[in-house]
Amino acid sequence: MNQKTNVMRLLDGKKIDYKYHTYVDTDAISGIEVATVLGQDPKCVFKTLVTVGKSKQNYVFVVPVEKDLDLKKAAQSVGEKSVAMIKSKDLLGLTGYIHGGCSPIGMKKLLSTVIDISSENLETIIVSGGKIGYQVELTLDDLKKLVNFKLCDITD
């Protein structure tokens, strides 16, 4: 590997086992394309979505790349009347990550995080490594050591 991301350094620092996957990317590509390029099942590759609730609180939702976040279910899971995606331009300041490289691991601020319940039956999940072109694969138990999350049904 030519470089470690902050996500990988955090995992290494906590002595957490993970596999990394990289792909060469000229443009930000869809999660399904990432799964295909990596030769992975899209059910196991997750995207990290950042939202803002009616209360102005921010929330993180982690869902399989092949599914869409159900905003109603997402809002219910965090006790909000409604949630909306934050604007791309606000992502870096809030999380420290850019669109296409946002990871639930190592965000600037600890935000309430919900992972889709479909992850419960998977041995490992793959999330962004914190940079476009980098993905990390780990168990939910290991992810729990760095991210406080709950599991809910939050997809269409």
N, C-alpha and C positions, 0 to 999 in steps of 0.2 A: 504494500500500500504506500502510495507516495505522500499522503499526509493524513494526520488524525484530525478529526473535527473535535470541537469542544464536547459534544455528546460522547464521543469515544473516550476522551480523556476523563470525563465524569464516570463513565462505566468502569474504566480501568482503575480509577482512584478508589472506587467502592469494591474492587475485585469481583465485578459482576461478569459472568460469562456471556458473551454475545458473538454473533457472526456478523461480519460486515459484508455488504454487497455494494458494488459501485457500477455505474454505467456512465458512458460518455454522453454528455448532453449539450447540444448547441442551443436549444430553446427549452423553456420549461415544457415538459410533456405531461400528458394526463397520467393519473395513477395507474390506470389499466395498461397504458403503454409501458410504464415503468415495470409493472409486474411481468409483462410479456418479455421485455428486454432482459429482465433478471431470470426468466424461466421459472417464475413463481406463480402459484395459484393466487388469483386476485382476492380470494376469500381471506388470505393470510397477510396481504399487504394493506396497510391502513394509512389513511390520510389524516392530518391534524388540522382541524378547522377551529378558528377563533371567532367568537361571537360577542355581542354586547346585548345585555338584557334590558328590559324596560327600566329597571332600577339603575342602569348605567354600569352595573357590574359586568366584568368580562368572564367568559367561560370558554373552556377548551373541550371540544368533542372529537373523539378519535373513532373513525368509521372505516369499514372496508372500502377500498377504492372503487369497487364495482357497485356500491350503493350510494344513495343520497341521504344527507342528514334530513330527518323530518323535524322541521323547526317547532312544530307543536309538541311532539314527544320530547324534544330537547328542552324546551321551556319547562314542561312539566317535571322533567328529571331534576331540574335545579330550582324548582319552586318559583319560576318567573311567569308573568302573564304572557310574555312573548320574548323571543330572542331573534336577532338579525346578525348576518355576517358582518364583521368589521370591514372597513375599507382597506384595500391592499396597502395604501400609503401609510396606514396606522399600524401595520403589523410589526415592522422593524422596531419602532420605538417601544411598543408594548412587550414584545416577546424576545427581541434580539435576533429574530430570524426574518428572512425574506420569503415572499410567496414562492412555493415550490420547494422550500427547504425548511419548513417549519416542523419542529419536533416537539413532542410533549415533554421531552427530557431537557432540562437545563434552560428553561425560559427565564428571562430577567425577573419576572414576578411569579410567585406561586399563585396559579389560578385554579379555581374549581375545575376538575377534569372528570369527564364521563367517557367511558369506552363502551362501544356497542357490545351488547350481551353475546353476540355471535362469537366473540373472541374467547369466551369461556371454554369452548370445546376444542380449542386449538392448542397444539403442543407449544408453538411459538407464534409470535406475531412480528411483522416487519414494519418498522416506522422510520420516518426520516432520520438520517444521521445528523441533521442540522445544517446541511448544505445540499444544494442541488447536485444530484449525482451520487449521493451517499445515503445508504440505508443501513439500519442495524436490526438484527433479528434476535429476539430474546423472549423469555417466558414472562407471563403476566406476573408471576411471583417475584421475578427479578426486577421487572419494571416498577412494582410496588415499592421497592427499596429506594427509588428515586422520585416517584410521582405518586401523590396521594390521589387515588381515583376510585370511582364506583362504577359498577357495571349496570347498564340499563338498555332497554330496547329503544334506540334513538334513530333507527333508519326507516325509510319507506317500506 
